[in-house]
Amino acid sequence: MSIEAWAVLVGVLALAVALLTWLWPKTPRRKRTPSFKGALGDSAQNVAFVDFLDQHASRRIWLDVCVPANAAQVESGSSWLAARSFVLRCGPETDPTDRHEIHVRIDDVKDSPLVYAHGQWTLKGYFAVEGLAGIWQGVEVRGLVPIPLAEVAE
């Protein structure tokens, strides 16, 4: 076989591969879900968490956040009803205006993403951020709505 024949054969194969690649059905790429993981408590971590919620308002996020009872100003061992709203301090104790309330809407206690274990509350799962709901008694309120895994898979 001559060199010209090999060049034609390689060219035809390259054209076939390019045509197949172009015509092959493409699956859409999923956008990566923003996530936040860590323990709240110190003001730097609280500020990072509040900023994360503000940046992702009206979006789906993944949280794996530990909220120690003393950081959230919720009594240790209290019911999930009391823990679904907690206040985070993002500044010094002397500044009463630098507080942010996080409200978790819980419709089903059995499948709640808010769990009390090992002396702290944990938020783990997918949430929709309702954003800044307004100021109530001088505290900015941000809402989190749990998204069941069945809805995330769709």
N, C-alpha and C positions, 0 to 999 in steps of 0.2 A: 504494500500500500504506500502510495506516495505521500509526501508531506502536505500537499494540497488537499488530499482526501481526508487526512487526519484533521486539518484545520476546519474543513467543512463539517466533519462529524462533531468536533468539539463545539463549533458555533451553533449547530442545530440542537445539540444537547443543552447548551446554555440558554438558547431561546426557549426550549421546552420547559426548563426549570423556571425561568423568569415568568413565562405565561401561566404555569401552574400556580406559582406563588401569588401572582396578581389575581387569579380567578378563585383561589381557595377562600372559602368563607372565613371571615375574621370574627373572633369572639371579642366583644367589647371588654376593655380593661376596667376593672372595678377601681374606684377611687379608694384609697386607704382611709379608714376611719380614724380620725384623730383620737388619741388616747392620753390619759393622765393616770399615773400610778404613783403612789407614795402615801406617806402618813402626814396628816395635817396636825397642826399644833403650834409650830413656831411661826412667827409673823411672815418670814420670807416664803415659806411653803404655802401659807394661806394666801399671800399676795399672788403667787404663781398660779394657784388653783383658781382664784377669782378672775385673774387675767385670762386664763385658759377658757373659762366659761364665757367671758365677754367676747373673746375672739371667735367663738364657735356658736354664737347665739343663732337659734333657729336651725341647728344642724344636729345630726346624730353623732354621738361621741361614745367612747368606751371608757369606763371608770373602774379603777381598782384602788379605792381610797379608804384608808383607815382614819376614823375620826375618834380619837381618844375622848373619853367622857369629859375630862377637864378642859380640853380644847374647844369642845362644842357647847360647853356650859349646859350639858345634859347630865342628870344624875346617873351614876353608874347603875346598870341593871334596870333602868326604867323601861317602860313599854315602848314599842315601836311608834305608838301615837305621839309620844313626847319627843322621840328622836327624829321624826321625819322633818322637823324644822330645827335647824341649829344655827347658831350665830358664831361667825369666825371673826376674830380680831386680826386686823392687818397692820396695826400700828401699836404704839405704846398704850399701856393700860390707862394712862391719864387722858387719852384722846377718845372721848365717847362717840365722836362722829365717824371714826374709822372702823365701823363694824358692818359686816355683810351677812345677811340671813340667806341660808340655802334651804329651800323648801322642796322636799321630795314627795311627789304625788304617788300615793300607794292606793291602788284599787283592790288588790288581792293580797291579803296577808300571807297566804300559803306560798305564793311564788314571788314574794317581795325581794327586791335586790338590796334591801337594807336589813342587815343581819347583825345581831349582837352576839359576840363570841370573844372569849379571852379578855374580858374587861374593856372592850371597845366596840364601837359600831363600825361596820364596813359597808361601803357602797361598791357593789361589783356587778357590772353588766353594761348593756347598752342603754343610753339615755338620749332623749331629745332635750336640748336646752331651750327653755322658754324665754330666756333672756331676762333683762332687767324689768321686773314687774312694777317698780315704783318704790317710793320711800314710805315706809310705815313706821311711825314713831322714831324718825331719824335714822332708820336702818334700811339700806338698799336690799331688796329681796330678789333673788334669782331662783327660778323654778327649774326643776329637773323632772322629766316624765319618763318612767321606765319603758323600754321597748322590749316586748317579749321576743325570745329567740326565733319563734315561728315567723314573726314579721320581718326579722332581719334577713332570713334566708331567702325571702322573695325577691 
